[in-house]
Amino acid sequence: MEVEVKNQKTTPHNQNGTLSFEQIKDIVGNGWALIKDPVFNGCIFLKGELIYHSQNEDAAYEEFRVTKEKDVLIKYCGERDPKIVYLL
């Protein structure tokens, strides 16, 4: 099922099983992913189950808001702009 949001397609993803971050990036491309049961090594994301992805940030955050899952990570999988400084 695909949903049109502001001329961009979003995709619920029901693939069973855990995927590495590299596998998730291959599926999502430069977009946003909702990942169930994420596994970390310290603060580095390693793997999880992809449950939704979208090129539209607002659509991804809306899906994150309404998800019934307990342990979900929302992650941007594209390249960051090197001209922007991120403060954590």
C-alpha positions in Angstrom: 0.0 0.0 0.0 1.4 3.4 -0.9 -0.1 6.7 0.2 0.3 10.0 -1.6 1.5 12.8 0.7 2.2 16.2 -0.9 3.2 14.6 -4.2 5.6 12.2 -2.5 5.0 8.5 -2.0 5.2 6.9 1.5 5.4 3.2 2.0 4.4 1.1 5.0 7.0 -1.7 5.1 6.0 -5.1 6.3 9.2 -7.1 5.6 9.7 -9.7 8.3 13.0 -9.9 10.1 15.8 -7.7 11.2 17.9 -5.7 8.7 21.3 -4.1 9.1 21.5 -0.4 8.8 23.2 -0.8 5.4 20.3 -2.9 4.2 17.8 -0.3 5.4 19.7 2.5 3.7 19.5 0.5 0.4 15.7 0.2 0.7 15.0 3.7 2.0 17.6 5.8 0.0 17.6 9.4 1.0 14.6 9.2 3.2 13.1 8.6 6.6 12.7 5.2 8.2 10.8 3.9 11.2 12.7 1.0 12.7 11.1 -1.4 15.3 13.3 -2.9 18.0 16.5 -1.0 17.1 19.8 -2.5 18.3 22.7 -0.2 19.2 26.4 -0.6 20.0 26.8 2.3 22.3 25.2 5.2 20.4 25.7 3.6 16.9 22.6 2.1 15.3 23.3 -1.4 14.0 20.1 -3.1 13.0 16.3 -3.4 13.4 13.0 -4.2 11.7 12.0 -1.6 9.0 8.3 -0.9 9.5 7.8 2.3 7.4 9.7 4.6 5.2 9.1 7.9 3.3 10.9 10.6 1.4 8.6 13.0 3.3 9.8 14.0 6.8 6.4 15.1 7.9 4.7 11.9 6.8 7.4 9.9 8.7 6.9 11.8 11.9 3.1 11.5 11.6 3.5 7.7 11.2 5.8 7.7 14.2 3.2 9.6 16.2 0.4 7.1 15.5 2.4 3.9 15.7 1.4 1.4 18.3 4.8 -0.1 18.6 6.7 0.4 21.9 10.3 0.6 20.8 10.7 2.6 17.5 13.5 4.6 16.1 13.0 7.3 13.5 16.1 7.8 11.4 17.1 9.8 8.3 19.1 7.5 6.0 20.4 10.1 3.5 23.5 12.2 3.5 23.7 15.2 5.7 24.5 18.6 4.3 28.2 19.3 5.2 27.5 23.0 5.5 25.1 22.5 8.4 26.4 22.1 12.0 24.4 19.7 14.1 24.5 20.1 17.9 23.5 17.1 20.0 
